[in-house]
Amino acid sequence: MAVTIKDVAKLANVAPSTVSRVIANSPRISQKTKDKVREAMEKLGYHPNFNARSLANKSTNTIGIVMPSSANKAFQNPFFPEVMRGISTKAHQEGFGLYLSTGQTEDEIFEEVVHMVQGGRVDGIILLYSRINDRIMPYLQLQNFPFVLIGRPYGEHFQDVTYVNNDNYKAAKTVTEYLILLGHQHIAFIGGELDFVVTVDHKKGYEQALENANLPIKPEYVVFHQELQEGGQDAIIELMSLNQPPSALVVSDDIMTFGVMRMLSEMGIRVPEDISIISFNNVLISELSSPPMSTVDINIFGLGFEATNLVIEKIKQPELEPQNVIIPHKLVKRQTCKKVIYQKQ
């Protein structure tokens, strides 16, 4: 015979309505009572029927996660497993499940989001990227559907969007200034795809630092590739073929930097003796590379955790004003940057 809410209530010595509120993770119930009820549920082997609850409450207790491209491709970059770790940690704490987009193209991902919203599959959505001219964000706004963006919304008409981000402009400006202080004057920038807002912000920060130091911004020193190892390899071939190769690189992603360093090694160019490199994200590969990468720690876990916190707040309190949370970053100095003697231009 199946265990019921009444059985759990009897064992925990509470009302059945209290058990229901504990299952819904109601803030009105004390943590002590929640622990007592959950202990009774575990002892009796009781599992809530969330499908039945969702029909009754018009709630799924599920958050949709929208990737920038197919999951197979995105998960090649360690950023996404780490941000998912932050999301899943907070979702688990609040009793929410996750629904991951699996579309292979932008059109498929958009259609998947429409199904999430119109089919009532999720209560809210987290966008793991900010893209210029993206269709998903205006659609979610039009539907007045709870969502949170990881990244900076692009365009004035998106100022009322709740988002979590780093100050990517400041981070890129800081690392470029750091290379300038080390004596570098020929500094190149390897960015991700230019339709992503993070790439735009990195590029602006890089250019501002050069401008402030009265160094020329050379178009041939600015290249864009996919944020994968292959993109880094392609970028460095392009840059090292120039008549005046750079002496330092600002690379927008650690996995690209890994590709850059492998290709430089094949070319017989030493890091940091012949060229200095600084990167972003501080994923595990950055510390394990040879030599270990100097990079910017953007607290990827924190981005995912806080985005989940905000979307759950929006689900529970739709009238909340939009919030903008900036997660602090920090420069992690390792062994890929070296001071150089002043170079004549």
Helices and strands as residue ranges (DSSP letters): H 5-12, H 16-23, H 31-44, H 50-57, E 62-66, H 71-74, H 79-93, E 97-100, H 106-118, E 124-127, H 136-142, E 147-150, G 156-158, E 163-165, H 168-181, E 187-191, H 197-212, G 219-221, E 222-224, H 229-240, E 248-251, H 254-267, E 276-281, H 284-288, E 294-297, H 300-316, E 324-326, E 330-332
